Amino acid sequence: MGNFIIQGGHTLSGEITPQGAKNEALQVVCATLLTDQPVVIHNVPQILDVLRLMEILSSIGVEISQPEPGTYRFHAKEINLDFLKSHDFMKLSGSIRASIMIIGPLLGRFGVAYASTPGGDKIGRRPLTTHFEGFFNLGAKLSDYSDTIYQLTADPLVGAYMLLNEASVTGTANIVMAAVLAKGKTTIFNAACEPYLLQLCKMLNRMGAKIEGIGSNLLTIEGVEALNGCEHTILPDMIEIGSFIGMAAINRSSITIKNCACEHLGIIPYTFSKLGIQIEQRGDDIFVPQQHTYKIHHQMDGSILTISDAPWPGFTPDLISIALVTAIQGDGSVLIHQKMFESRLFFVDSLQSMGAQIILCDPHRATVIGLNHKHKLRATKMASPDIRAGVALLIAAMSAHGTSVIQNVEQIDRGYQNIVARLNGLGAKIVREE
């Protein structure tokens, strides 16, 4: 397990460019299974979760090449469905939650898929009900193949109306990828409408799919016989952008975040502005000026500010940890309400040991009483429990007095590309030890 050694207290400056969006990459890479023609994807982030997913695709026969940095060519001409029944496949799929998203494309194209328990962050219950109920609505049948592997079959998939029990991002993506090759019309109500889904649907339409309502929570899909290849460019990662905004503020630093695709950021800049952070949009860049203090807003009635997550266009749950750690040095107090995952706030004990004034009210809510830079956080030794909490701890350590150690940084590698070199390029002092 690797460690980060972070010397805190250094002011950051300069420019940084966000990587391609992790959550979009996982979806569009799975979508390459829908066609026997080549698909070229640009701006693919070089992160552990995406590399693991590509390893799974390669193991079932997808030809993957890298014509240039950040660009991959996928050719799923011949797929080895027998490998999906093996324990080697079960081990691979257990290393990453996104492995569940190969089921929809395989069902749609071949009428059969195999599933086992996926991996991913341990941030509370993450049921797969939405995925499987969607497949069942399209006519798929589930049966036991072995003690640990399940078989889904469809003869064939047939379009249907469905109202999703939750606006699941991966669930919606999985169902859409199955439905584009189903016979007839599929209507999906309460669909997730994050930019990741918008991008996936636009890519599928370029491949020959017929999807209407893109960007809304009501999707209508006319099934087609087959899909073609295409080229696709992944959006910049909004979670990295939000992380860099918080990092600049808590470190009293001035940075420019390049090429942000600002029209796809939704409520993210507004939410950080409620914490008192100044944000300037300069074309498609975001400039965060140096602030010696940032005053946390009150509600209009004078009550404490509440920041909570919600399905898009609400505030993404992946940035709740970043908003919380940024508030530590704000002037004022804020209630952080993590509604969607009951274990995502359990990293705050590490922040408390650093001197942060945080009251964990229950598994879903934490009150942060800002220090307003009157006291620096203390350096400490801690472990990264998941991707987003890991980066929140890294941000805290960069602002602390002294040298901190973060263990289990492979969790951070799963979602952030070459993060040490990129942050050191801004003036951070981070060393990685294996």
Buried (B, 14 or more C-beta within 10 A) or exposed (E): EBBBBBBBBBEBEEEBBBBBBBBBBBBBBBBBBBBBBBBBBEBBBBBBBBBBBBEBBEBBBBEBEEEEEBBBBBBBEEBEEEBBBBEEBBEBBBBBBBBBBBBBBBBBBBBBBBBBBBBBBEBBEBEBEBBBBBBBBBBBEEEEBEEEBBBBBBEBBBBBEBEBEBBBBBBBBBBBBBBBBBBBBBBBBBBBBBBBBBBBBBBBBBBBBEBEBBBEBEBBBBBBEEBBBBEBBBBBBBBBBBBBBBBBBBBBBBBBBBBBBBEBBBBBBEBBBBBBBBBEEEEEBBBBBBBEBBBBBBEEEEEBBEBBBBBBEBBBBBBBBBBBBBBBBBBBBBBBBBBBBBBBBBBBEBBEEBBBBBEBEEBBBBBBBBBBBEEBBBBBEBBBBBBBBBBBBBBBBBBBBBBBBBBBBEBBBBBBBEBBEBBBEBBBBBEBEE
